[in-house]
Each structure stands twice: as structure tokens, then as C-alpha cells.
Amino acid sequence: MEKNLAVIPLNMFSQYLTRLQKNIHMIIAMSPLGEIFRQRLRQFPSLVTCCTLDWFSEWPEEALLGVGKG
């Protein structure tokens, strides 16, 4: 998408930020065990509401029961 902007540092940085916001992907790896994980989720609720969570290992039975009881 060409915008015919002057090639100056401010315009270049603005274009960089625009592309970054459009294309950024992040991977955050955390263990779902323990109090630290719960604290992080309370501090940063967007980790749940704005992310896709993939679990790569089995949950302990205690964790499954805790989630099920809500």
C-alpha cells in the first residue's frame, strides 16, 4: 500500500509501527501450575481474553477438578 509520503525518519518509523501492529505475533510459555500463573492472569487478564491458549501437556487431576468446580 503506497501512501506517497516523504522519506523522512518520522514517516519511516510511523510506517514501521503500523506494520508491526498489524503483523505482530507473540509466544509466551508458562507453566499452568502454581500460584504464580494465577497471579499473572489476575494482573494481565488479556492473557486469557485476547489470546489463544494451547496446552501441550496433560493437566493434573487437581487442576481439572478445580476448573470444573469453577
N, C-alpha and C positions, 0 to 999 in steps of 0.2 A: 504494500500500500504506500504509494508515494505521495508525500504531502508538500513537496516543493519548498521545504524550509531551508533557510540559510545554514550552512555547515559551520556552526559555532559550538563551542563546548556545552553551553546550556541546552541547546536543541538536541545535541547528540545524547546527553545524559537523560533528557526527558524521554527520548525515543527508547533508550536502553531500559528505563524504569517501566515504560508501557509494555514493552516486550517481556520483561521479567515478570510483571504481574500477570500477564496473560498465560505464560508458559511454565511458571514455577511448579515444581513437584518436590515434595519432601518425604523422606522416610525417617520415622522416629521409632526406635526399637526400645521397648521397655518390658520388664517382667510384670505380669499381672498379679504377682504375689506380693503380699505385704502392705503395710500402711503407706509407704512412700508413693505407690501407684495411686492409691485413693486420694492422697493429698494433692498430687499433681492434677488429677481430674477435677477436684474441687477448685483448685487455683485457676485452671485453664479449661473451662467447660467446652470450649470449641474443639478440644482434642476428641470429644465424643460427637458433638453436634455437627461439626464441619469436616469430619474425616471418615475415611473408610478403615475399619479395623479388621485386620487379618490375624487370626490366631494360628500360630504354626506349631503349637504343641498342645497336648491334652490338658484340660483343666483338672485340678484336683477335685475330688468329690466334694470337699468342704466348700470350695468356691462355687460349684454348680448349685449346691443346696442354698447357699447364701443369695445368689442371684435369683433363684426360683422363689425364695420366700420374700424377696423384694425389700 
